Amino acid sequence: MGTLVASIACTILVVVLKLTGHFRRAVLEPLFMWVALFGIVALCQPLFFGLYQWGFTILLTGTIGFNVAINLKK
């Protein structure tokens, strides 16, 4: 389920960025790095269980998105 959500989130984000004209490697690469970093923080924080439950999905979304972004042309 988490992988499906991560794939859908990446697809939606890429489509939105494509439609707005911001579909560039220079924009996507740092964005997905921050998403992955937020996923790590979500997994490590002890306060909100809901954020912990979604932490791996957020981390996976950032990782998949970053791998897609680094393979785009500049």
PDB file of N, CA, C and O in Angstrom:
ATOM      1  N   MET A   1       0.822  -1.195   0.000  1.00  0.00           N
ATOM      2  CA  MET A   1       0.000   0.000   0.000  1.00  0.00           C
ATOM      3  C   MET A   1       0.863   1.254   0.000  1.00  0.00           C
ATOM      4  O   MET A   1       0.575   2.208  -0.722  1.00  0.00           O
ATOM      5  N   GLY A   2       1.928   1.256   0.813  1.00  0.00           N
ATOM      6  CA  GLY A   2       2.793   2.423   0.900  1.00  0.00           C
ATOM      7  C   GLY A   2       3.519   2.711  -0.401  1.00  0.00           C
ATOM      8  O   GLY A   2       3.704   3.869  -0.776  1.00  0.00           O
ATOM      9  N   THR A   3       3.933   1.648  -1.090  1.00  0.00           N
ATOM     10  CA  THR A   3       4.612   1.826  -2.371  1.00  0.00           C
ATOM     11  C   THR A   3       3.667   2.412  -3.404  1.00  0.00           C
ATOM     12  O   THR A   3       4.069   3.250  -4.211  1.00  0.00           O
ATOM     13  N   LEU A   4       2.430   1.983  -3.385  1.00  0.00           N
ATOM     14  CA  LEU A   4       1.435   2.522  -4.302  1.00  0.00           C
ATOM     15  C   LEU A   4       1.191   4.002  -4.038  1.00  0.00           C
ATOM     16  O   LEU A   4       1.106   4.800  -4.971  1.00  0.00           O
ATOM     17  N   VAL A   5       1.080   4.360  -2.772  1.00  0.00           N
ATOM     18  CA  VAL A   5       0.881   5.765  -2.404  1.00  0.00           C
ATOM     19  C   VAL A   5       2.087   6.599  -2.817  1.00  0.00           C
ATOM     20  O   VAL A   5       1.926   7.711  -3.319  1.00  0.00           O
ATOM     21  N   ALA A   6       3.290   6.075  -2.612  1.00  0.00           N
ATOM     22  CA  ALA A   6       4.505   6.794  -3.003  1.00  0.00           C
ATOM     23  C   ALA A   6       4.562   6.987  -4.509  1.00  0.00           C
ATOM     24  O   ALA A   6       4.928   8.064  -4.980  1.00  0.00           O
ATOM     25  N   SER A   7       4.209   5.972  -5.261  1.00  0.00           N
ATOM     26  CA  SER A   7       4.218   6.078  -6.716  1.00  0.00           C
ATOM     27  C   SER A   7       3.181   7.082  -7.210  1.00  0.00           C
ATOM     28  O   SER A   7       3.455   7.866  -8.119  1.00  0.00           O
ATOM     29  N   ILE A   8       2.011   7.058  -6.623  1.00  0.00           N
ATOM     30  CA  ILE A   8       0.960   8.002  -7.006  1.00  0.00           C
ATOM     31  C   ILE A   8       1.366   9.428  -6.651  1.00  0.00           C
ATOM     32  O   ILE A   8       1.143  10.349  -7.437  1.00  0.00           O
ATOM     33  N   ALA A   9       1.961   9.620  -5.476  1.00  0.00           N
ATOM     34  CA  ALA A   9       2.390  10.954  -5.065  1.00  0.00           C
ATOM     35  C   ALA A   9       3.469  11.487  -5.992  1.00  0.00           C
ATOM     36  O   ALA A   9       3.431  12.659  -6.368  1.00  0.00           O
ATOM     37  N   CYS A  10       4.427  10.657  -6.368  1.00  0.00           N
ATOM     38  CA  CYS A  10       5.479  11.074  -7.310  1.00  0.00           C
ATOM     39  C   CYS A  10       4.874  11.431  -8.655  1.00  0.00           C
ATOM     40  O   CYS A  10       5.245  12.443  -9.251  1.00  0.00           O
ATOM     41  N   THR A  11       3.965  10.631  -9.133  1.00  0.00           N
ATOM     42  CA  THR A  11       3.346  10.880 -10.430  1.00  0.00           C
ATOM     43  C   THR A  11       2.565  12.185 -10.419  1.00  0.00           C
ATOM     44  O   THR A  11       2.662  12.974 -11.359  1.00  0.00           O
ATOM     45  N   ILE A  12       1.796  12.417  -9.371  1.00  0.00           N
ATOM     46  CA  ILE A  12       1.025  13.658  -9.268  1.00  0.00           C
ATOM     47  C   ILE A  12       1.946  14.860  -9.212  1.00  0.00           C
ATOM     48  O   ILE A  12       1.689  15.869  -9.868  1.00  0.00           O
ATOM     49  N   LEU A  13       3.005  14.767  -8.445  1.00  0.00           N
ATOM     50  CA  LEU A  13       3.939  15.883  -8.331  1.00  0.00           C
ATOM     51  C   LEU A  13       4.617  16.181  -9.659  1.00  0.00           C
ATOM     52  O   LEU A  13       4.755  17.344 -10.040  1.00  0.00           O
ATOM     53  N   VAL A  14       5.040  15.146 -10.360  1.00  0.00           N
ATOM     54  CA  VAL A  14       5.702  15.347 -11.650  1.00  0.00           C
ATOM     55  C   VAL A  14       4.720  15.932 -12.668  1.00  0.00           C
ATOM     56  O   VAL A  14       5.100  16.801 -13.453  1.00  0.00           O
ATOM     57  N   VAL A  15       3.473  15.476 -12.669  1.00  0.00           N
ATOM     58  CA  VAL A  15       2.474  16.006 -13.604  1.00  0.00           C
ATOM     59  C   VAL A  15       2.184  17.476 -13.304  1.00  0.00           C
ATOM     60  O   VAL A  15       2.101  18.290 -14.224  1.00  0.00           O
ATOM     61  N   VAL A  16       2.031  17.820 -12.030  1.00  0.00           N
ATOM     62  CA  VAL A  16       1.781  19.210 -11.664  1.00  0.00           C
ATOM     63  C   VAL A  16       2.952  20.094 -12.070  1.00  0.00           C
ATOM     64  O   VAL A  16       2.749  21.181 -12.611  1.00  0.00           O
ATOM     65  N   LEU A  17       4.162  19.643 -11.819  1.00  0.00           N
ATOM     66  CA  LEU A  17       5.325  20.437 -12.205  1.00  0.00           C
ATOM     67  C   LEU A  17       5.464  20.532 -13.719  1.00  0.00           C
ATOM     68  O   LEU A  17       5.919  21.552 -14.236  1.00  0.00           O
ATOM     69  N   LYS A  18       5.084  19.495 -14.422  1.00  0.00           N
ATOM     70  CA  LYS A  18       5.122  19.531 -15.883  1.00  0.00           C
ATOM     71  C   LYS A  18       4.112  20.541 -16.419  1.00  0.00           C
ATOM     72  O   LYS A  18       4.419  21.292 -17.345  1.00  0.00           O
ATOM     73  N   LEU A  19       2.912  20.563 -15.846  1.00  0.00           N
ATOM     74  CA  LEU A  19       1.877  21.482 -16.312  1.00  0.00           C
ATOM     75  C   LEU A  19       2.194  22.934 -15.988  1.00  0.00           C
ATOM     76  O   LEU A  19       1.811  23.831 -16.740  1.00  0.00           O
ATOM     77  N   THR A  20       2.883  23.178 -14.890  1.00  0.00           N
ATOM     78  CA  THR A  20       3.221  24.551 -14.522  1.00  0.00           C
ATOM     79  C   THR A  20       4.500  25.033 -15.176  1.00  0.00           C
ATOM     80  O   THR A  20       4.836  26.212 -15.061  1.00  0.00           O
ATOM     81  N   GLY A  21       5.217  24.168 -15.853  1.00  0.00           N
ATOM     82  CA  GLY A  21       6.427  24.566 -16.546  1.00  0.00           C
ATOM     83  C   GLY A  21       7.676  24.539 -15.678  1.00  0.00           C
ATOM     84  O   GLY A  21       8.726  25.017 -16.106  1.00  0.00           O
ATOM     85  N   HIS A  22       7.591  23.999 -14.484  1.00  0.00           N
ATOM     86  CA  HIS A  22       8.736  23.935 -13.585  1.00  0.00           C
ATOM     87  C   HIS A  22       9.359  22.544 -13.566  1.00  0.00           C
ATOM     88  O   HIS A  22       9.913  22.120 -12.552  1.00  0.00           O
ATOM     89  N   PHE A  23       9.267  21.852 -14.665  1.00  0.00           N
ATOM     90  CA  PHE A  23       9.755  20.480 -14.748  1.00  0.00           C
ATOM     91  C   PHE A  23      11.220  20.503 -15.179  1.00  0.00           C
ATOM     92  O   PHE A  23      11.553  20.184 -16.320  1.00  0.00           O
ATOM     93  N   ARG A  24      12.070  20.879 -14.258  1.00  0.00           N
ATOM     94  CA  ARG A  24      13.503  20.941 -14.531  1.00  0.00           C
ATOM     95  C   ARG A  24      14.242  20.187 -13.439  1.00  0.00           C
ATOM     96  O   ARG A  24      13.780  20.069 -12.304  1.00  0.00           O
ATOM     97  N   ARG A  25      15.396  19.688 -13.820  1.00  0.00           N
ATOM     98  CA  ARG A  25      16.217  18.951 -12.868  1.00  0.00           C
ATOM     99  C   ARG A  25      16.647  19.847 -11.706  1.00  0.00           C
ATOM    100  O   ARG A  25      16.706  19.396 -10.562  1.00  0.00           O
ATOM    101  N   ALA A  26      16.943  21.099 -11.996  1.00  0.00           N
ATOM    102  CA  ALA A  26      17.403  22.024 -10.962  1.00  0.00           C
ATOM    103  C   ALA A  26      16.329  22.293  -9.917  1.00  0.00           C
ATOM    104  O   ALA A  26      16.652  22.664  -8.789  1.00  0.00           O
ATOM    105  N   VAL A  27      15.067  22.115 -10.267  1.00  0.00           N
ATOM    106  CA  VAL A  27      13.970  22.317  -9.313  1.00  0.00           C
ATOM    107  C   VAL A  27      13.620  21.017  -8.597  1.00  0.00           C
ATOM    108  O   VAL A  27      13.418  21.003  -7.382  1.00  0.00           O
ATOM    109  N   LEU A  28      13.550  19.937  -9.351  1.00  0.00           N
ATOM    110  CA  LEU A  28      13.083  18.668  -8.780  1.00  0.00           C
ATOM    111  C   LEU A  28      14.098  18.010  -7.850  1.00  0.00           C
ATOM    112  O   LEU A  28      13.726  17.424  -6.834  1.00  0.00           O
ATOM    113  N   GLU A  29      15.372  18.107  -8.197  1.00  0.00           N
ATOM    114  CA  GLU A  29      16.392  17.412  -7.403  1.00  0.00           C
ATOM    115  C   GLU A  29      16.412  17.892  -5.943  1.00  0.00           C
ATOM    116  O   GLU A  29      16.341  17.058  -5.040  1.00  0.00           O
ATOM    117  N   PRO A  30      16.507  19.206  -5.678  1.00  0.00           N
ATOM    118  CA  PRO A  30      16.481  19.637  -4.273  1.00  0.00           C
ATOM    119  C   PRO A  30      15.130  19.400  -3.597  1.00  0.00           C
ATOM    120  O   PRO A  30      15.067  19.134  -2.397  1.00  0.00           O
ATOM    121  N   LEU A  31      14.047  19.499  -4.380  1.00  0.00           N
ATOM    122  CA  LEU A  31      12.721  19.268  -3.810  1.00  0.00           C
ATOM    123  C   LEU A  31      12.599  17.852  -3.256  1.00  0.00           C
ATOM    124  O   LEU A  31      12.150  17.659  -2.126  1.00  0.00           O
ATOM    125  N   PHE A  32      12.997  16.873  -4.049  1.00  0.00           N
ATOM    126  CA  PHE A  32      12.892  15.488  -3.596  1.00  0.00           C
ATOM    127  C   PHE A  32      13.921  15.159  -2.509  1.00  0.00           C
ATOM    128  O   PHE A  32      13.689  14.266  -1.694  1.00  0.00           O
ATOM    129  N   MET A  33      15.040  15.860  -2.488  1.00  0.00           N
ATOM    130  CA  MET A  33      15.983  15.683  -1.372  1.00  0.00           C
ATOM    131  C   MET A  33      15.328  16.112  -0.062  1.00  0.00           C
ATOM    132  O   MET A  33      15.464  15.439   0.960  1.00  0.00           O
ATOM    133  N   TRP A  34      14.617  17.239  -0.103  1.00  0.00           N
ATOM    134  CA  TRP A  34      13.936  17.718   1.105  1.00  0.00           C
ATOM    135  C   TRP A  34      12.791  16.791   1.508  1.00  0.00           C
ATOM    136  O   TRP A  34      12.540  16.596   2.697  1.00  0.00           O
ATOM    137  N   VAL A  35      12.099  16.221   0.527  1.00  0.00           N
ATOM    138  CA  VAL A  35      11.027  15.264   0.840  1.00  0.00           C
ATOM    139  C   VAL A  35      11.609  14.035   1.533  1.00  0.00           C
ATOM    140  O   VAL A  35      11.043  13.551   2.514  1.00  0.00           O
ATOM    141  N   ALA A  36      12.731  13.527   1.033  1.00  0.00           N
ATOM    142  CA  ALA A  36      13.371  12.371   1.657  1.00  0.00           C
ATOM    143  C   ALA A  36      13.867  12.715   3.060  1.00  0.00           C
ATOM    144  O   ALA A  36      13.739  11.903   3.977  1.00  0.00           O
ATOM    145  N   LEU A  37      14.425  13.900   3.232  1.00  0.00           N
ATOM    146  CA  LEU A  37      14.881  14.325   4.550  1.00  0.00           C
ATOM    147  C   LEU A  37      13.712  14.428   5.524  1.00  0.00           C
ATOM    148  O   LEU A  37      13.831  14.038   6.685  1.00  0.00           O
ATOM    149  N   PHE A  38      12.576  14.954   5.049  1.00  0.00           N
ATOM    150  CA  PHE A  38      11.387  15.021   5.898  1.00  0.00           C
ATOM    151  C   PHE A  38      10.905  13.618   6.271  1.00  0.00           C
ATOM    152  O   PHE A  38      10.419  13.408   7.382  1.00  0.00           O
ATOM    153  N   GLY A  39      11.036  12.661   5.354  1.00  0.00           N
ATOM    154  CA  GLY A  39      10.665  11.278   5.657  1.00  0.00           C
ATOM    155  C   GLY A  39      11.537  10.689   6.749  1.00  0.00           C
ATOM    156  O   GLY A  39      11.045   9.951   7.603  1.00  0.00           O
ATOM    157  N   ILE A  40      12.824  11.002   6.735  1.00  0.00           N
ATOM    158  CA  ILE A  40      13.720  10.528   7.793  1.00  0.00           C
ATOM    159  C   ILE A  40      13.344  11.143   9.133  1.00  0.00           C
ATOM    160  O   ILE A  40      13.307  10.456  10.154  1.00  0.00           O
ATOM    161  N   VAL A  41      13.066  12.440   9.120  1.00  0.00           N
ATOM    162  CA  VAL A  41      12.647  13.124  10.354  1.00  0.00           C
ATOM    163  C   VAL A  41      11.341  12.530  10.860  1.00  0.00           C
ATOM    164  O   VAL A  41      11.179  12.332  12.064  1.00  0.00           O
ATOM    165  N   ALA A  42      10.411  12.245   9.961  1.00  0.00           N
ATOM    166  CA  ALA A  42       9.123  11.659  10.356  1.00  0.00           C
ATOM    167  C   ALA A  42       9.314  10.289  10.999  1.00  0.00           C
ATOM    168  O   ALA A  42       8.580   9.932  11.921  1.00  0.00           O
ATOM    169  N   LEU A  43      10.283   9.525  10.527  1.00  0.00           N
ATOM    170  CA  LEU A  43      10.531   8.211  11.114  1.00  0.00           C
ATOM    171  C   LEU A  43      11.216   8.304  12.473  1.00  0.00           C
ATOM    172  O   LEU A  43      11.043   7.420  13.311  1.00  0.00           O
ATOM    173  N   CYS A  44      11.986   9.358  12.700  1.00  0.00           N
ATOM    174  CA  CYS A  44      12.775   9.465  13.929  1.00  0.00           C
ATOM    175  C   CYS A  44      12.082  10.227  15.048  1.00  0.00           C
ATOM    176  O   CYS A  44      12.499  10.130  16.202  1.00  0.00           O
ATOM    177  N   GLN A  45      11.040  10.977  14.738  1.00  0.00           N
ATOM    178  CA  GLN A  45      10.399  11.792  15.776  1.00  0.00           C
ATOM    179  C   GLN A  45       9.503  10.924  16.662  1.00  0.00           C
ATOM    180  O   GLN A  45       8.870   9.991  16.169  1.00  0.00           O
ATOM    181  N   PRO A  46       9.443  11.220  17.958  1.00  0.00           N
ATOM    182  CA  PRO A  46       8.679  10.382  18.875  1.00  0.00           C
ATOM    183  C   PRO A  46       7.284  10.916  19.235  1.00  0.00           C
ATOM    184  O   PRO A  46       6.587  10.298  20.040  1.00  0.00           O
ATOM    185  N   LEU A  47       6.863  12.045  18.656  1.00  0.00           N
ATOM    186  CA  LEU A  47       5.662  12.711  19.157  1.00  0.00           C
ATOM    187  C   LEU A  47       4.368  12.333  18.438  1.00  0.00           C
ATOM    188  O   LEU A  47       3.344  12.138  19.094  1.00  0.00           O
ATOM    189  N   PHE A  48       4.386  12.226  17.144  1.00  0.00           N
ATOM    190  CA  PHE A  48       3.161  12.022  16.374  1.00  0.00           C
ATOM    191  C   PHE A  48       3.198  10.665  15.691  1.00  0.00           C
ATOM    192  O   PHE A  48       4.002  10.430  14.788  1.00  0.00           O
ATOM    193  N   PHE A  49       2.317   9.777  16.133  1.00  0.00           N
ATOM    194  CA  PHE A  49       2.317   8.423  15.596  1.00  0.00           C
ATOM    195  C   PHE A  49       1.874   8.397  14.138  1.00  0.00           C
ATOM    196  O   PHE A  49       2.386   7.598  13.354  1.00  0.00           O
ATOM    197  N   GLY A  50       0.930   9.259  13.762  1.00  0.00           N
ATOM    198  CA  GLY A  50       0.474   9.311  12.382  1.00  0.00           C
ATOM    199  C   GLY A  50       1.587   9.701  11.433  1.00  0.00           C
ATOM    200  O   GLY A  50       1.693   9.155  10.335  1.00  0.00           O
ATOM    201  N   LEU A  51       2.423  10.648  11.852  1.00  0.00           N
ATOM    202  CA  LEU A  51       3.565  11.045  11.042  1.00  0.00           C
ATOM    203  C   LEU A  51       4.571   9.901  10.942  1.00  0.00           C
ATOM    204  O   LEU A  51       5.183   9.693   9.894  1.00  0.00           O
ATOM    205  N   TYR A  52       4.738   9.164  12.033  1.00  0.00           N
ATOM    206  CA  TYR A  52       5.624   7.996  12.023  1.00  0.00           C
ATOM    207  C   TYR A  52       5.117   6.933  11.048  1.00  0.00           C
ATOM    208  O   TYR A  52       5.904   6.318  10.329  1.00  0.00           O
ATOM    209  N   GLN A  53       3.796   6.717  11.027  1.00  0.00           N
ATOM    210  CA  GLN A  53       3.226   5.710  10.131  1.00  0.00           C
ATOM    211  C   GLN A  53       3.462   6.052   8.667  1.00  0.00           C
ATOM    212  O   GLN A  53       3.669   5.150   7.855  1.00  0.00           O
ATOM    213  N   TRP A  54       3.436   7.325   8.312  1.00  0.00           N
ATOM    214  CA  TRP A  54       3.634   7.753   6.937  1.00  0.00           C
ATOM    215  C   TRP A  54       5.091   8.061   6.619  1.00  0.00           C
ATOM    216  O   TRP A  54       5.411   8.394   5.478  1.00  0.00           O
ATOM    217  N   GLY A  55       5.971   7.959   7.594  1.00  0.00           N
ATOM    218  CA  GLY A  55       7.369   8.317   7.401  1.00  0.00           C
ATOM    219  C   GLY A  55       8.063   7.531   6.311  1.00  0.00           C
ATOM    220  O   GLY A  55       8.793   8.101   5.500  1.00  0.00           O
ATOM    221  N   PHE A  56       7.843   6.227   6.283  1.00  0.00           N
ATOM    222  CA  PHE A  56       8.503   5.412   5.261  1.00  0.00           C
ATOM    223  C   PHE A  56       7.966   5.728   3.878  1.00  0.00           C
ATOM    224  O   PHE A  56       8.727   5.755   2.910  1.00  0.00           O
ATOM    225  N   THR A  57       6.662   5.968   3.770  1.00  0.00           N
ATOM    226  CA  THR A  57       6.073   6.320   2.484  1.00  0.00           C
ATOM    227  C   THR A  57       6.620   7.655   1.986  1.00  0.00           C
ATOM    228  O   THR A  57       6.900   7.807   0.797  1.00  0.00           O
ATOM    229  N   ILE A  58       6.773   8.613   2.883  1.00  0.00           N
ATOM    230  CA  ILE A  58       7.339   9.910   2.523  1.00  0.00           C
ATOM    231  C   ILE A  58       8.792   9.730   2.088  1.00  0.00           C
ATOM    232  O   ILE A  58       9.218  10.302   1.085  1.00  0.00           O
ATOM    233  N   LEU A  59       9.538   8.946   2.833  1.00  0.00           N
ATOM    234  CA  LEU A  59      10.938   8.674   2.476  1.00  0.00           C
ATOM    235  C   LEU A  59      11.037   7.971   1.125  1.00  0.00           C
ATOM    236  O   LEU A  59      11.900   8.310   0.314  1.00  0.00           O
ATOM    237  N   LEU A  60      10.176   7.011   0.880  1.00  0.00           N
ATOM    238  CA  LEU A  60      10.165   6.294  -0.388  1.00  0.00           C
ATOM    239  C   LEU A  60       9.800   7.220  -1.546  1.00  0.00           C
ATOM    240  O   LEU A  60      10.383   7.122  -2.626  1.00  0.00           O
ATOM    241  N   THR A  61       8.841   8.115  -1.329  1.00  0.00           N
ATOM    242  CA  THR A  61       8.466   9.085  -2.355  1.00  0.00           C
ATOM    243  C   THR A  61       9.648   9.972  -2.710  1.00  0.00           C
ATOM    244  O   THR A  61       9.917  10.207  -3.888  1.00  0.00           O
ATOM    245  N   GLY A  62      10.354  10.463  -1.705  1.00  0.00           N
ATOM    246  CA  GLY A  62      11.519  11.295  -1.952  1.00  0.00           C
ATOM    247  C   GLY A  62      12.618  10.552  -2.680  1.00  0.00           C
ATOM    248  O   GLY A  62      13.269  11.112  -3.562  1.00  0.00           O
ATOM    249  N   THR A  63      12.830   9.307  -2.324  1.00  0.00           N
ATOM    250  CA  THR A  63      13.885   8.510  -2.961  1.00  0.00           C
ATOM    251  C   THR A  63      13.555   8.207  -4.425  1.00  0.00           C
ATOM    252  O   THR A  63      14.406   8.358  -5.302  1.00  0.00           O
ATOM    253  N   ILE A  64      12.326   7.783  -4.683  1.00  0.00           N
ATOM    254  CA  ILE A  64      11.917   7.499  -6.060  1.00  0.00           C
ATOM    255  C   ILE A  64      11.954   8.775  -6.895  1.00  0.00           C
ATOM    256  O   ILE A  64      12.451   8.776  -8.021  1.00  0.00           O
ATOM    257  N   GLY A  65      11.431   9.845  -6.341  1.00  0.00           N
ATOM    258  CA  GLY A  65      11.433  11.111  -7.065  1.00  0.00           C
ATOM    259  C   GLY A  65      12.832  11.618  -7.347  1.00  0.00           C
ATOM    260  O   GLY A  65      13.093  12.149  -8.426  1.00  0.00           O
ATOM    261  N   PHE A  66      13.733  11.461  -6.392  1.00  0.00           N
ATOM    262  CA  PHE A  66      15.109  11.893  -6.596  1.00  0.00           C
ATOM    263  C   PHE A  66      15.780  11.065  -7.693  1.00  0.00           C
ATOM    264  O   PHE A  66      16.512  11.605  -8.523  1.00  0.00           O
ATOM    265  N   ASN A  67      15.529   9.763  -7.694  1.00  0.00           N
ATOM    266  CA  ASN A  67      16.103   8.909  -8.742  1.00  0.00           C
ATOM    267  C   ASN A  67      15.579   9.283 -10.123  1.00  0.00           C
ATOM    268  O   ASN A  67      16.315   9.207 -11.107  1.00  0.00           O
ATOM    269  N   VAL A  68      14.329   9.681 -10.201  1.00  0.00           N
ATOM    270  CA  VAL A  68      13.772  10.140 -11.482  1.00  0.00           C
ATOM    271  C   VAL A  68      14.396  11.483 -11.855  1.00  0.00           C
ATOM    272  O   VAL A  68      14.759  11.698 -13.011  1.00  0.00           O
ATOM    273  N   ALA A  69      14.523  12.387 -10.880  1.00  0.00           N
ATOM    274  CA  ALA A  69      15.016  13.738 -11.146  1.00  0.00           C
ATOM    275  C   ALA A  69      16.465  13.751 -11.620  1.00  0.00           C
ATOM    276  O   ALA A  69      16.821  14.543 -12.493  1.00  0.00           O
ATOM    277  N   ILE A  70      17.296  12.895 -11.062  1.00  0.00           N
ATOM    278  CA  ILE A  70      18.699  12.935 -11.460  1.00  0.00           C
ATOM    279  C   ILE A  70      18.917  12.371 -12.861  1.00  0.00           C
ATOM    280  O   ILE A  70      19.984  12.562 -13.446  1.00  0.00           O
ATOM    281  N   ASN A  71      17.927  11.686 -13.398  1.00  0.00           N
ATOM    282  CA  ASN A  71      18.056  11.157 -14.758  1.00  0.00           C
ATOM    283  C   ASN A  71      17.439  12.069 -15.813  1.00  0.00           C
ATOM    284  O   ASN A  71      17.453  11.734 -16.997  1.00  0.00           O
ATOM    285  N   LEU A  72      16.903  13.211 -15.407  1.00  0.00           N
ATOM    286  CA  LEU A  72      16.362  14.172 -16.366  1.00  0.00           C
ATOM    287  C   LEU A  72      17.474  14.994 -16.991  1.00  0.00           C
ATOM    288  O   LEU A  72      18.557  15.139 -16.425  1.00  0.00           O
ATOM    289  N   LYS A  73      17.184  15.530 -18.175  1.00  0.00           N
ATOM    290  CA  LYS A  73      18.145  16.430 -18.809  1.00  0.00           C
ATOM    291  C   LYS A  73      18.120  17.759 -18.090  1.00  0.00           C
ATOM    292  O   LYS A  73      17.110  18.134 -17.496  1.00  0.00           O
ATOM    293  N   LYS A  74      19.238  18.475 -18.143  1.00  0.00           N
ATOM    294  CA  LYS A  74      19.303  19.792 -17.518  1.00  0.00           C
ATOM    295  C   LYS A  74      18.544  20.809 -18.286  1.00  0.00           C
ATOM    296  O   LYS A  74      18.499  21.974 -17.892  1.00  0.00           O
TER     297      LYS A  74
END
